């Protein structure tokens, strides 16, 4: 599996970013996808997930601000991040989950300045 994330960058608090993740080497339409993040000195944490059927789940800290979506025609999963806060600063990882296993792609850095 290859998960290529992009779209990170530097943004001011209150701003928006849209992350994209292009997946290959998997049957994307039946894959459960997600985003995790890891801030400096902290453990990696779940941000959002989307099942093959489109059911979404969010961490409490991002509910109402982030939206995960997918385009099965492009084998791509997105994370729209609005109203960004400095505490959202982290490396964001695209993931594919199956059973208890999580496959991580390379991360993309998101930095939110105050």
C-alpha positions in Angstrom: 0.0 0.0 0.0 1.2 3.5 -0.8 -0.5 6.5 0.8 0.8 9.9 -0.5 -0.4 12.8 1.5 -0.2 16.4 0.5 -1.6 19.8 1.2 0.1 20.7 4.5 1.6 24.0 5.2 1.7 27.1 7.4 -1.5 28.9 8.2 -2.7 31.5 10.6 -5.1 30.6 13.4 -8.7 30.7 12.0 -7.5 29.7 8.6 -8.2 26.6 6.5 -6.2 23.9 4.8 -7.2 20.9 2.7 -5.2 17.7 2.9 -5.3 15.1 0.2 -4.1 11.5 0.2 -3.7 9.5 -3.0 -3.8 5.8 -2.4 -2.4 3.0 -4.5 -1.8 -0.7 -4.2 -5.2 -1.3 -2.6 -8.8 -1.6 -3.7 -9.6 1.8 -2.6 -13.4 1.6 -2.8 -13.5 -1.1 -0.1 -10.9 0.5 2.1 -11.5 2.2 5.4 -9.5 5.3 5.4 -8.5 7.9 7.9 -6.2 10.6 9.2 -4.0 10.6 12.3 -1.7 13.3 13.6 1.3 13.6 15.9 2.3 16.8 17.6 5.9 17.2 18.9 6.3 15.3 22.2 2.9 13.8 22.0 1.5 10.4 21.0 -0.1 9.9 17.6 -3.9 10.4 17.7 -6.9 9.7 15.6 -8.3 12.7 13.8 -11.0 11.3 11.5 -12.0 8.1 9.7 -14.3 7.2 6.9 -15.5 3.8 6.1 -15.9 2.3 2.6 -19.6 3.0 2.9 -18.9 6.7 3.8 -19.6 6.6 7.6 -17.4 9.2 9.3 -16.0 9.5 12.8 -14.1 12.4 14.4 -12.0 13.1 17.4 -13.9 15.4 19.8 -11.2 18.1 19.4 -12.0 18.5 15.6 -15.7 17.9 15.4 -17.5 20.8 13.7 -14.2 22.1 12.2 -12.8 19.2 10.1 -14.5 17.2 7.4 -13.2 13.9 6.0 -14.4 12.8 2.5 -13.4 10.4 -0.2 -13.4 10.2 -4.0 -13.4 6.6 -5.1 -13.0 7.6 -8.7 -9.6 9.2 -7.8 -8.5 6.8 -5.0 -8.2 9.9 -2.8 -9.3 10.8 0.7 -9.5 14.4 1.8 -9.4 16.3 5.1 -10.9 19.8 5.0 -9.7 21.7 8.1 -11.4 24.9 9.0 -11.1 27.3 12.0 -7.6 26.0 12.6 -6.0 26.4 16.0 -2.4 26.4 17.1 -3.0 23.1 18.9 -3.8 21.5 15.5 -0.1 21.9 14.7 1.2 18.4 13.9 2.3 16.0 11.3 -0.8 14.5 9.7 -0.8 10.9 8.4 -3.1 9.3 6.0 -4.1 5.8 7.0 -5.8 2.6 5.8 -7.3 0.4 8.4 -8.2 -3.3 8.2 -9.2 -5.3 11.3 -6.7 -4.2 14.0 -4.0 -3.1 11.6 -3.4 0.5 10.5 -1.1 1.3 7.6 0.4 4.8 7.6 1.6 6.9 4.8 4.2 9.5 5.0 3.1 12.6 6.9 2.5 16.1 5.9 3.3 19.0 8.3 0.6 21.4 9.3 1.6 24.4 11.3 -0.9 26.9 12.7 0.5 30.2 14.0 -1.2 32.2 16.6 
